[in-house]
Amino acid sequence: NLLVEHSPSGNGAYRSVNEWLEGIKMARYTDTFVENGFSSMDAVTQMTLDDLRRFGVTLAGHQKKIMNSIQEIRAQLLNGMVPL
Amino acid sequence: MCANIVYEWLKTLQLSQYTESFVDNGYDDLEVCKQIGDPDLDAIGVMIPQHRKKIHDAVHRLREEEKEAAS
């Protein structure tokens, strides 16, 4: 049933780290994330800015984009909009 | 409408064609644009030397304005 499968928020229900990073056009970091142990969305929601810096995401814009997206996902989880 | 501040800034430099790439790479306000250096321009895809110089100069001016505002 296509209607039921539509996510309520439209952008929060990422099934994998790769899908999420592609969604925010940061797919170039997929390997980096996985190699550093952030291979599930569950792990990603625990990520901090220090983690990003530590494994080499040094560009300010990319840090901003990734951290903003993580905060959105966390907020959606808190609101119960997206099951993880 | 907050993404437009970068568009306005780039427009004053006559470089508004890069707006989408700036925003896609997370450079969507002037605070983060102040941190732009060569690696950032590489990621955004600004390859033309004159364009890079223009942006470097403009970033320098943003930082100067910040210093003046703080003092």
Backbone of each chain as nested JSON, in Angstrom:
{
  "chains": [
    {"id": "A", "residues": [
      {"number": 1, "name": "ASN", "atoms": {"N": [0.837, -1.199, 0.0], "CA": [0.0, 0.0, 0.0], "C": [0.876, 1.254, 0.0]}},
      {"number": 2, "name": "LEU", "atoms": {"N": [0.915, 1.931, -1.102], "CA": [1.826, 3.063, -1.265], "C": [1.513, 4.207, -0.31]}},
      {"number": 3, "name": "LEU", "atoms": {"N": [0.226, 4.429, -0.076], "CA": [-0.149, 5.557, 0.784], "C": [0.356, 5.354, 2.204]}},
      {"number": 4, "name": "VAL", "atoms": {"N": [0.258, 4.139, 2.691], "CA": [0.68, 3.858, 4.063], "C": [2.198, 3.964, 4.195]}},
      {"number": 5, "name": "GLU", "atoms": {"N": [2.888, 3.574, 3.128], "CA": [4.343, 3.564, 3.223], "C": [4.979, 4.957, 3.124]}},
      {"number": 6, "name": "HIS", "atoms": {"N": [4.182, 5.934, 2.749], "CA": [4.72, 7.296, 2.714], "C": [5.149, 7.736, 4.105]}},
      {"number": 7, "name": "SER", "atoms": {"N": [6.367, 8.24, 4.225], "CA": [6.802, 8.691, 5.54], "C": [6.093, 9.997, 5.867]}},
      {"number": 8, "name": "PRO", "atoms": {"N": [5.758, 10.206, 7.126], "CA": [4.985, 11.387, 7.503], "C": [5.729, 12.699, 7.258]}},
      {"number": 9, "name": "SER", "atoms": {"N": [7.051, 12.674, 7.412], "CA": [7.789, 13.929, 7.313], "C": [8.385, 14.114, 5.919]}},
      {"number": 10, "name": "GLY", "atoms": {"N": [8.525, 13.028, 5.192], "CA": [9.054, 13.141, 3.841], "C": [10.556, 13.048, 3.745]}},
      {"number": 11, "name": "ASN", "atoms": {"N": [11.273, 13.445, 4.795], "CA": [12.729, 13.43, 4.627], "C": [13.478, 12.765, 5.773]}},
      {"number": 12, "name": "GLY", "atoms": {"N": [12.79, 12.229, 6.744], "CA": [13.493, 11.723, 7.918], "C": [13.71, 10.229, 7.947]}},
      {"number": 13, "name": "ALA", "atoms": {"N": [12.969, 9.501, 7.148], "CA": [12.98, 8.054, 7.294], "C": [14.051, 7.404, 6.425]}},
      {"number": 14, "name": "TYR", "atoms": {"N": [15.296, 7.7, 6.719], "CA": [16.369, 7.088, 5.942], "C": [16.647, 5.693, 6.471]}},
      {"number": 15, "name": "ARG", "atoms": {"N": [16.764, 4.751, 5.554], "CA": [16.963, 3.368, 5.967], "C": [18.427, 3.027, 6.157]}},
      {"number": 16, "name": "SER", "atoms": {"N": [19.312, 3.752, 5.489], "CA": [20.737, 3.435, 5.631], "C": [21.546, 4.728, 5.621]}},
      {"number": 17, "name": "VAL", "atoms": {"N": [22.791, 4.601, 6.096], "CA": [23.682, 5.757, 6.122], "C": [23.927, 6.258, 4.694]}},
      {"number": 18, "name": "ASN", "atoms": {"N": [24.075, 5.31, 3.782], "CA": [24.305, 5.687, 2.389], "C": [23.127, 6.487, 1.819]}},
      {"number": 19, "name": "GLU", "atoms": {"N": [21.91, 6.0, 2.104], "CA": [20.715, 6.683, 1.599], "C": [20.607, 8.094, 2.197]}},
      {"number": 20, "name": "TRP", "atoms": {"N": [20.907, 8.179, 3.479], "CA": [20.856, 9.476, 4.149], "C": [21.874, 10.452, 3.537]}},
      {"number": 21, "name": "LEU", "atoms": {"N": [23.135, 9.996, 3.409], "CA": [24.176, 10.889, 2.885], "C": [23.89, 11.282, 1.436]}},
      {"number": 22, "name": "GLU", "atoms": {"N": [23.336, 10.353, 0.662], "CA": [22.951, 10.714, -0.704], "C": [21.862, 11.767, -0.695]}},
      {"number": 23, "name": "GLY", "atoms": {"N": [20.936, 11.613, 0.25], "CA": [19.81, 12.547, 0.361], "C": [20.261, 13.97, 0.639]}},
      {"number": 24, "name": "ILE", "atoms": {"N": [21.357, 14.128, 1.378], "CA": [21.849, 15.483, 1.66], "C": [23.086, 15.807, 0.807]}},
      {"number": 25, "name": "LYS", "atoms": {"N": [23.298, 15.024, -0.229], "CA": [24.382, 15.244, -1.193], "C": [25.771, 15.194, -0.555]}},
      {"number": 26, "name": "MET", "atoms": {"N": [25.928, 14.309, 0.426], "CA": [27.217, 14.153, 1.107], "C": [27.704, 12.707, 0.98]}},
      {"number": 27, "name": "ALA", "atoms": {"N": [27.268, 12.052, -0.119], "CA": [27.566, 10.622, -0.278], "C": [29.066, 10.34, -0.337]}},
      {"number": 28, "name": "ARG", "atoms": {"N": [29.862, 11.365, -0.63], "CA": [31.313, 11.144, -0.695], "C": [31.872, 10.668, 0.646]}},
      {"number": 29, "name": "TYR", "atoms": {"N": [31.113, 10.877, 1.74], "CA": [31.602, 10.474, 3.057], "C": [31.113, 9.102, 3.509]}},
      {"number": 30, "name": "THR", "atoms": {"N": [30.351, 8.417, 2.657], "CA": [29.779, 7.132, 3.091], "C": [30.864, 6.184, 3.603]}},
      {"number": 31, "name": "ASP", "atoms": {"N": [31.93, 5.991, 2.83], "CA": [32.997, 5.073, 3.242], "C": [33.624, 5.518, 4.556]}},
      {"number": 32, "name": "THR", "atoms": {"N": [33.871, 6.821, 4.682], "CA": [34.467, 7.362, 5.9], "C": [33.596, 7.038, 7.116]}},
      {"number": 33, "name": "PHE", "atoms": {"N": [32.298, 7.248, 6.974], "CA": [31.378, 6.982, 8.09], "C": [31.434, 5.506, 8.476]}},
      {"number": 34, "name": "VAL", "atoms": {"N": [31.318, 4.645, 7.469], "CA": [31.262, 3.207, 7.743], "C": [32.574, 2.73, 8.364]}},
      {"number": 35, "name": "GLU", "atoms": {"N": [33.703, 3.187, 7.813], "CA": [35.006, 2.781, 8.339], "C": [35.2, 3.202, 9.793]}},
      {"number": 36, "name": "ASN", "atoms": {"N": [34.544, 4.294, 10.19], "CA": [34.711, 4.795, 11.546], "C": [33.606, 4.316, 12.488]}},
      {"number": 37, "name": "GLY", "atoms": {"N": [32.851, 3.33, 12.056], "CA": [31.88, 2.7, 12.944], "C": [30.491, 3.323, 12.919]}},
      {"number": 38, "name": "PHE", "atoms": {"N": [30.278, 4.315, 12.042], "CA": [28.945, 4.897, 11.938], "C": [28.235, 4.299, 10.718]}},
      {"number": 39, "name": "SER", "atoms": {"N": [27.911, 3.019, 10.843], "CA": [27.367, 2.316, 9.69], "C": [25.858, 2.133, 9.773]}},
      {"number": 40, "name": "SER", "atoms": {"N": [25.252, 2.592, 10.864], "CA": [23.789, 2.524, 10.952], "C": [23.244, 3.9, 11.322]}},
      {"number": 41, "name": "MET", "atoms": {"N": [21.984, 4.14, 11.0], "CA": [21.378, 5.43, 11.348], "C": [21.3, 5.59, 12.87]}},
      {"number": 42, "name": "ASP", "atoms": {"N": [21.178, 4.45, 13.551], "CA": [21.174, 4.474, 15.01], "C": [22.472, 5.089, 15.536]}},
      {"number": 43, "name": "ALA", "atoms": {"N": [23.602, 4.641, 14.987], "CA": [24.903, 5.174, 15.402], "C": [25.031, 6.647, 15.007]}},
      {"number": 44, "name": "VAL", "atoms": {"N": [24.527, 6.976, 13.819], "CA": [24.663, 8.35, 13.321], "C": [23.977, 9.357, 14.248]}},
      {"number": 45, "name": "THR", "atoms": {"N": [22.841, 8.979, 14.82], "CA": [22.143, 9.938, 15.69], "C": [22.938, 10.251, 16.951]}},
      {"number": 46, "name": "GLN", "atoms": {"N": [23.942, 9.423, 17.275], "CA": [24.784, 9.681, 18.457], "C": [26.03, 10.507, 18.099]}},
      {"number": 47, "name": "MET", "atoms": {"N": [26.185, 10.819, 16.833], "CA": [27.426, 11.436, 16.369], "C": [27.559, 12.895, 16.832]}},
      {"number": 48, "name": "THR", "atoms": {"N": [28.799, 13.29, 17.122], "CA": [29.042, 14.678, 17.518], "C": [29.933, 15.376, 16.481]}},
      {"number": 49, "name": "LEU", "atoms": {"N": [30.018, 16.696, 16.614], "CA": [30.878, 17.466, 15.724], "C": [32.34, 17.03, 15.864]}},
      {"number": 50, "name": "ASP", "atoms": {"N": [32.74, 16.68, 17.102], "CA": [34.11, 16.197, 17.308], "C": [34.381, 14.906, 16.535]}},
      {"number": 51, "name": "ASP", "atoms": {"N": [33.383, 14.026, 16.491], "CA": [33.541, 12.796, 15.703], "C": [33.828, 13.153, 14.249]}},
      {"number": 52, "name": "LEU", "atoms": {"N": [33.03, 14.059, 13.714], "CA": [33.196, 14.453, 12.305], "C": [34.597, 14.973, 12.049]}},
      {"number": 53, "name": "ARG", "atoms": {"N": [35.056, 15.845, 12.937], "CA": [36.388, 16.448, 12.769], "C": [37.454, 15.373, 12.855]}},
      {"number": 54, "name": "ARG", "atoms": {"N": [37.271, 14.469, 13.817], "CA": [38.276, 13.438, 14.08], "C": [38.476, 12.56, 12.848]}},
      {"number": 55, "name": "PHE", "atoms": {"N": [37.397, 12.218, 12.15], "CA": [37.654, 11.373, 10.991], "C": [37.682, 12.112, 9.666]}},
      {"number": 56, "name": "GLY", "atoms": {"N": [37.969, 13.396, 9.746], "CA": [38.423, 14.088, 8.551], "C": [37.369, 14.827, 7.735]}},
      {"number": 57, "name": "VAL", "atoms": {"N": [36.193, 15.101, 8.319], "CA": [35.256, 15.998, 7.634], "C": [35.627, 17.406, 8.097]}},
      {"number": 58, "name": "THR", "atoms": {"N": [36.486, 18.059, 7.309], "CA": [37.071, 19.316, 7.78], "C": [36.38, 20.562, 7.23]}},
      {"number": 59, "name": "LEU", "atoms": {"N": [35.598, 20.405, 6.169], "CA": [34.995, 21.59, 5.564], "C": [33.824, 22.095, 6.416]}},
      {"number": 60, "name": "ALA", "atoms": {"N": [33.863, 23.388, 6.722], "CA": [32.863, 23.965, 7.62], "C": [31.439, 23.767, 7.094]}},
      {"number": 61, "name": "GLY", "atoms": {"N": [31.262, 23.937, 5.801], "CA": [29.92, 23.798, 5.225], "C": [29.399, 22.376, 5.335]}},
      {"number": 62, "name": "HIS", "atoms": {"N": [30.293, 21.414, 5.109], "CA": [29.88, 20.018, 5.177], "C": [29.564, 19.621, 6.617]}},
      {"number": 63, "name": "GLN", "atoms": {"N": [30.383, 20.117, 7.57], "CA": [30.102, 19.856, 8.984], "C": [28.73, 20.397, 9.344]}},
      {"number": 64, "name": "LYS", "atoms": {"N": [28.46, 21.615, 8.869], "CA": [27.193, 22.262, 9.193], "C": [26.025, 21.45, 8.636]}},
      {"number": 65, "name": "LYS", "atoms": {"N": [26.182, 21.03, 7.379], "CA": [25.092, 20.324, 6.73], "C": [24.796, 18.99, 7.417]}},
      {"number": 66, "name": "ILE", "atoms": {"N": [25.859, 18.272, 7.744], "CA": [25.689, 16.96, 8.36], "C": [25.114, 17.11, 9.769]}},
      {"number": 67, "name": "MET", "atoms": {"N": [25.662, 18.05, 10.556], "CA": [25.164, 18.205, 11.927], "C": [23.716, 18.703, 11.934]}},
      {"number": 68, "name": "ASN", "atoms": {"N": [23.366, 19.607, 11.021], "CA": [21.976, 20.071, 10.94], "C": [21.04, 18.913, 10.643]}},
      {"number": 69, "name": "SER", "atoms": {"N": [21.464, 18.065, 9.732], "CA": [20.617, 16.937, 9.359], "C": [20.46, 15.964, 10.523]}},
      {"number": 70, "name": "ILE", "atoms": {"N": [21.554, 15.721, 11.256], "CA": [21.475, 14.823, 12.416], "C": [20.518, 15.395, 13.454]}},
      {"number": 71, "name": "GLN", "atoms": {"N": [20.583, 16.715, 13.656], "CA": [19.682, 17.334, 14.63], "C": [18.215, 17.207, 14.208]}},
      {"number": 72, "name": "GLU", "atoms": {"N": [17.964, 17.332, 12.91], "CA": [16.595, 17.153, 12.414], "C": [16.107, 15.733, 12.667]}},
      {"number": 73, "name": "ILE", "atoms": {"N": [16.999, 14.765, 12.388], "CA": [16.618, 13.372, 12.577], "C": [16.341, 13.103, 14.055]}},
      {"number": 74, "name": "ARG", "atoms": {"N": [17.201, 13.646, 14.932], "CA": [16.98, 13.476, 16.368], "C": [15.643, 14.061, 16.788]}},
      {"number": 75, "name": "ALA", "atoms": {"N": [15.336, 15.242, 16.264], "CA": [14.075, 15.899, 16.628], "C": [12.891, 15.06, 16.169]}},
      {"number": 76, "name": "GLN", "atoms": {"N": [13.01, 14.486, 14.976], "CA": [11.91, 13.663, 14.47], "C": [11.75, 12.397, 15.295]}},
      {"number": 77, "name": "LEU", "atoms": {"N": [12.882, 11.849, 15.765], "CA": [12.808, 10.663, 16.614], "C": [12.121, 11.0, 17.933]}},
      {"number": 78, "name": "LEU", "atoms": {"N": [12.488, 12.159, 18.504], "CA": [11.887, 12.583, 19.766], "C": [10.39, 12.781, 19.627]}},
      {"number": 79, "name": "ASN", "atoms": {"N": [9.982, 13.298, 18.463], "CA": [8.565, 13.54, 18.234], "C": [7.825, 12.28, 17.823]}},
      {"number": 80, "name": "GLY", "atoms": {"N": [8.561, 11.183, 17.73], "CA": [7.928, 9.922, 17.368], "C": [7.439, 9.871, 15.938]}},
      {"number": 81, "name": "MET", "atoms": {"N": [7.997, 10.732, 15.093], "CA": [7.531, 10.755, 13.712], "C": [8.141, 9.628, 12.885]}},
      {"number": 82, "name": "VAL", "atoms": {"N": [9.344, 9.209, 13.281], "CA": [10.043, 8.216, 12.473], "C": [10.51, 7.07, 13.36]}},
      {"number": 83, "name": "PRO", "atoms": {"N": [10.075, 5.883, 13.109], "CA": [10.633, 4.74, 13.836], "C": [12.01, 4.4, 13.291]}},
      {"number": 84, "name": "LEU", "atoms": {"N": [12.933, 4.1, 14.178], "CA": [14.283, 3.81, 13.676], "C": [14.438, 2.331, 13.415]}}
    ]},
    {"id": "B", "residues": [
      {"number": 1, "name": "MET", "atoms": {"N": [13.583, 32.027, 3.581], "CA": [14.328, 32.964, 2.734], "C": [15.77, 33.151, 3.2]}},
      {"number": 2, "name": "CYS", "atoms": {"N": [16.224, 32.321, 4.162], "CA": [17.541, 32.58, 4.733], "C": [18.667, 32.148, 3.786]}},
      {"number": 3, "name": "ALA", "atoms": {"N": [18.374, 31.276, 2.821], "CA": [19.408, 30.864, 1.869], "C": [19.757, 32.015, 0.931]}},
      {"number": 4, "name": "ASN", "atoms": {"N": [18.863, 33.024, 0.847], "CA": [19.079, 34.11, -0.099], "C": [20.206, 35.048, 0.273]}},
      {"number": 5, "name": "ILE", "atoms": {"N": [20.63, 35.035, 1.534], "CA": [21.7, 35.94, 1.933], "C": [22.982, 35.591, 1.171]}},
      {"number": 6, "name": "VAL", "atoms": {"N": [23.198, 34.311, 0.95], "CA": [24.38, 33.894, 0.188], "C": [24.214, 34.272, -1.287]}},
      {"number": 7, "name": "TYR", "atoms": {"N": [22.971, 34.131, -1.776], "CA": [22.694, 34.573, -3.155], "C": [22.981, 36.061, -3.304]}},
      {"number": 8, "name": "GLU", "atoms": {"N": [22.509, 36.873, -2.358], "CA": [22.736, 38.328, -2.419], "C": [24.232, 38.651, -2.384]}},
      {"number": 9, "name": "TRP", "atoms": {"N": [24.925, 37.936, -1.515], "CA": [26.369, 38.151, -1.361], "C": [27.092, 37.796, -2.663]}},
      {"number": 10, "name": "LEU", "atoms": {"N": [26.761, 36.635, -3.226], "CA": [27.4, 36.222, -4.479], "C": [27.009, 37.152, -5.628]}},
      {"number": 11, "name": "LYS", "atoms": {"N": [25.781, 37.667, -5.575], "CA": [25.339, 38.577, -6.635], "C": [26.181, 39.851, -6.645]}},
      {"number": 12, "name": "THR", "atoms": {"N": [26.513, 40.35, -5.467], "CA": [27.343, 41.555, -5.414], "C": [28.733, 41.284, -5.994]}},
      {"number": 13, "name": "LEU", "atoms": {"N": [29.132, 40.012, -5.976], "CA": [30.427, 39.641, -6.563], "C": [30.289, 39.236, -8.027]}},
      {"number": 14, "name": "GLN", "atoms": {"N": [29.064, 39.31, -8.529], "CA": [28.734, 38.834, -9.878], "C": [29.09, 37.359, -10.059]}},
      {"number": 15, "name": "LEU", "atoms": {"N": [28.848, 36.59, -9.01], "CA": [29.137, 35.156, -9.055], "C": [27.928, 34.333, -8.61]}},
      {"number": 16, "name": "SER", "atoms": {"N": [26.737, 34.856, -8.882], "CA": [25.535, 34.197, -8.351], "C": [25.304, 32.812, -8.972]}},
      {"number": 17, "name": "GLN", "atoms": {"N": [26.031, 32.514, -10.06], "CA": [25.858, 31.191, -10.673], "C": [26.296, 30.06, -9.739]}},
      {"number": 18, "name": "TYR", "atoms": {"N": [27.066, 30.402, -8.708], "CA": [27.531, 29.368, -7.777], "C": [26.598, 29.162, -6.582]}},
      {"number": 19, "name": "THR", "atoms": {"N": [25.496, 29.925, -6.518], "CA": [24.649, 29.883, -5.315], "C": [24.23, 28.464, -4.952]}},
      {"number": 20, "name": "GLU", "atoms": {"N": [23.708, 27.724, -5.943], "CA": [23.186, 26.396, -5.642], "C": [24.279, 25.494, -5.08]}},
      {"number": 21, "name": "SER", "atoms": {"N": [25.464, 25.59, -5.667], "CA": [26.571, 24.757, -5.213], "C": [27.016, 25.141, -3.794]}},
      {"number": 22, "name": "PHE", "atoms": {"N": [27.012, 26.439, -3.501], "CA": [27.328, 26.903, -2.14], "C": [26.35, 26.282, -1.146]}},
      {"number": 23, "name": "VAL", "atoms": {"N": [25.059, 26.415, -1.449], "CA": [24.032, 25.944, -0.516], "C": [24.069, 24.421, -0.39]}},
      {"number": 24, "name": "ASP", "atoms": {"N": [24.249, 23.727, -1.516], "CA": [24.33, 22.26, -1.492], "C": [25.475, 21.776, -0.616]}},
      {"number": 25, "name": "ASN", "atoms": {"N": [26.535, 22.558, -0.539], "CA": [27.694, 22.167, 0.261], "C": [27.634, 22.706, 1.688]}},
      {"number": 26, "name": "GLY", "atoms": {"N": [26.504, 23.287, 2.053], "CA": [26.305, 23.729, 3.432], "C": [26.72, 25.169, 3.691]}},
      {"number": 27, "name": "TYR", "atoms": {"N": [27.161, 25.875, 2.653], "CA": [27.552, 27.281, 2.84], "C": [26.324, 28.145, 2.589]}},
      {"number": 28, "name": "ASP", "atoms": {"N": [25.406, 28.145, 3.581], "CA": [24.102, 28.761, 3.362], "C": [23.88, 30.0, 4.215]}},
      {"number": 29, "name": "ASP", "atoms": {"N": [24.908, 30.44, 4.946], "CA": [24.82, 31.761, 5.586], "C": [26.224, 32.377, 5.621]}},
      {"number": 30, "name": "LEU", "atoms": {"N": [26.296, 33.667, 5.976], "CA": [27.592, 34.351, 5.874], "C": [28.55, 33.917, 6.978]}},
      {"number": 31, "name": "GLU", "atoms": {"N": [27.998, 33.41, 8.09], "CA": [28.838, 32.949, 9.19], "C": [29.731, 31.795, 8.719]}},
      {"number": 32, "name": "VAL", "atoms": {"N": [29.116, 30.857, 8.017], "CA": [29.899, 29.706, 7.537], "C": [30.745, 30.108, 6.32]}},
      {"number": 33, "name": "CYS", "atoms": {"N": [30.289, 31.099, 5.559], "CA": [31.074, 31.577, 4.406], "C": [32.381, 32.249, 4.847]}},
      {"number": 34, "name": "LYS", "atoms": {"N": [32.387, 32.788, 6.075], "CA": [33.61, 33.411, 6.595], "C": [34.748, 32.409, 6.725]}},
      {"number": 35, "name": "GLN", "atoms": {"N": [34.412, 31.124, 6.766], "CA": [35.437, 30.096, 6.979], "C": [35.942, 29.504, 5.673]}},
      {"number": 36, "name": "ILE", "atoms": {"N": [35.535, 30.088, 4.56], "CA": [35.895, 29.514, 3.259], "C": [37.373, 29.726, 2.938]}},
      {"number": 37, "name": "GLY", "atoms": {"N": [38.024, 28.647, 2.554], "CA": [39.396, 28.688, 2.05], "C": [39.473, 27.859, 0.781]}},
      {"number": 38, "name": "ASP", "atoms": {"N": [40.685, 27.536, 0.358], "CA": [40.837, 26.781, -0.89], "C": [40.133, 25.421, -0.899]}},
      {"number": 39, "name": "PRO", "atoms": {"N": [40.237, 24.616, 0.193], "CA": [39.566, 23.304, 0.143], "C": [38.047, 23.437, -0.025]}},
      {"number": 40, "name": "ASP", "atoms": {"N": [37.483, 24.497, 0.574], "CA": [36.036, 24.712, 0.441], "C": [35.674, 25.035, -1.008]}},
      {"number": 41, "name": "LEU", "atoms": {"N": [36.485, 25.884, -1.637], "CA": [36.207, 26.245, -3.033], "C": [36.377, 25.033, -3.951]}},
      {"number": 42, "name": "ASP", "atoms": {"N": [37.317, 24.146, -3.607], "CA": [37.474, 22.907, -4.378], "C": [36.182, 22.09, -4.319]}},
      {"number": 43, "name": "ALA", "atoms": {"N": [35.638, 21.958, -3.086], "CA": [34.425, 21.149, -2.91], "C": [33.232, 21.79, -3.614]}},
      {"number": 44, "name": "ILE", "atoms": {"N": [33.145, 23.105, -3.538], "CA": [32.019, 23.807, -4.163], "C": [32.137, 23.76, -5.686]}},
      {"number": 45, "name": "GLY", "atoms": {"N": [33.374, 23.676, -6.176], "CA": [33.579, 23.591, -7.616], "C": [33.855, 24.932, -8.279]}},
      {"number": 46, "name": "VAL", "atoms": {"N": [34.422, 25.861, -7.507], "CA": [34.853, 27.13, -8.1], "C": [36.292, 26.932, -8.567]}},
      {"number": 47, "name": "MET", "atoms": {"N": [36.477, 26.745, -9.856], "CA": [37.801, 26.391, -10.374], "C": [38.487, 27.551, -11.102]}},
      {"number": 48, "name": "ILE", "atoms": {"N": [37.721, 28.554, -11.52], "CA": [38.305, 29.653, -12.282], "C": [39.083, 30.573, -11.336]}},
      {"number": 49, "name": "PRO", "atoms": {"N": [40.388, 30.78, -11.594], "CA": [41.24, 31.525, -10.665], "C": [40.709, 32.913, -10.286]}},
      {"number": 50, "name": "GLN", "atoms": {"N": [40.191, 33.672, -11.271], "CA": [39.675, 35.005, -10.924], "C": [38.486, 34.917, -9.972]}},
      {"number": 51, "name": "HIS", "atoms": {"N": [37.649, 33.915, -10.188], "CA": [36.483, 33.743, -9.313], "C": [36.933, 33.387, -7.897]}},
      {"number": 52, "name": "ARG", "atoms": {"N": [37.94, 32.506, -7.822], "CA": [38.456, 32.121, -6.503], "C": [39.021, 33.341, -5.783]}},
      {"number": 53, "name": "LYS", "atoms": {"N": [39.759, 34.166, -6.512], "CA": [40.359, 35.348, -5.9], "C": [39.288, 36.305, -5.396]}},
      {"number": 54, "name": "LYS", "atoms": {"N": [38.252, 36.502, -6.23], "CA": [37.15, 37.376, -5.843], "C": [36.508, 36.918, -4.544]}},
      {"number": 55, "name": "ILE", "atoms": {"N": [36.293, 35.609, -4.443], "CA": [35.644, 35.063, -3.244], "C": [36.582, 35.174, -2.042]}},
      {"number": 56, "name": "HIS", "atoms": {"N": [37.869, 34.856, -2.23], "CA": [38.838, 35.012, -1.135], "C": [38.827, 36.443, -0.599]}},
      {"number": 57, "name": "ASP", "atoms": {"N": [38.846, 37.414, -1.522], "CA": [38.838, 38.828, -1.106], "C": [37.569, 39.156, -0.328]}},
      {"number": 58, "name": "ALA", "atoms": {"N": [36.438, 38.646, -0.827], "CA": [35.16, 38.942, -0.178], "C": [35.089, 38.294, 1.207]}},
      {"number": 59, "name": "VAL", "atoms": {"N": [35.635, 37.083, 1.342], "CA": [35.671, 36.405, 2.641], "C": [36.527, 37.228, 3.61]}},
      {"number": 60, "name": "HIS", "atoms": {"N": [37.643, 37.726, 3.096], "CA": [38.523, 38.568, 3.901], "C": [37.763, 39.798, 4.418]}},
      {"number": 61, "name": "ARG", "atoms": {"N": [36.96, 40.409, 3.52], "CA": [36.173, 41.583, 3.933], "C": [35.144, 41.225, 4.997]}},
      {"number": 62, "name": "LEU", "atoms": {"N": [34.506, 40.054, 4.859], "CA": [33.535, 39.61, 5.875], "C": [34.211, 39.507, 7.236]}},
      {"number": 63, "name": "ARG", "atoms": {"N": [35.432, 38.95, 7.246], "CA": [36.151, 38.787, 8.517], "C": [36.548, 40.131, 9.105]}},
      {"number": 64, "name": "GLU", "atoms": {"N": [36.951, 41.054, 8.245], "CA": [37.313, 42.405, 8.706], "C": [36.12, 43.091, 9.344]}},
      {"number": 65, "name": "GLU", "atoms": {"N": [34.952, 42.96, 8.673], "CA": [33.73, 43.574, 9.211], "C": [33.417, 43.016, 10.588]}},
      {"number": 66, "name": "GLU", "atoms": {"N": [33.656, 41.718, 10.739], "CA": [33.395, 41.083, 12.032], "C": [34.314, 41.663, 13.101]}},
      {"number": 67, "name": "LYS", "atoms": {"N": [35.605, 41.831, 12.742], "CA": [36.569, 42.386, 13.703], "C": [36.181, 43.794, 14.126]}},
      {"number": 68, "name": "GLU", "atoms": {"N": [35.779, 44.603, 13.121], "CA": [35.383, 45.978, 13.425], "C": [34.155, 46.014, 14.325]}},
      {"number": 69, "name": "ALA", "atoms": {"N": [33.222, 45.137, 14.056], "CA": [32.0, 45.091, 14.858], "C": [32.307, 44.688, 16.298]}},
      {"number": 70, "name": "ALA", "atoms": {"N": [33.348, 43.866, 16.461], "CA": [33.677, 43.367, 17.795], "C": [34.453, 44.398, 18.605]}},
      {"number": 71, "name": "SER", "atoms": {"N": [35.167, 45.297, 17.924], "CA": [36.02, 46.234, 18.662], "C": [35.306, 47.527, 19.035]}}
    ]}
  ]
}
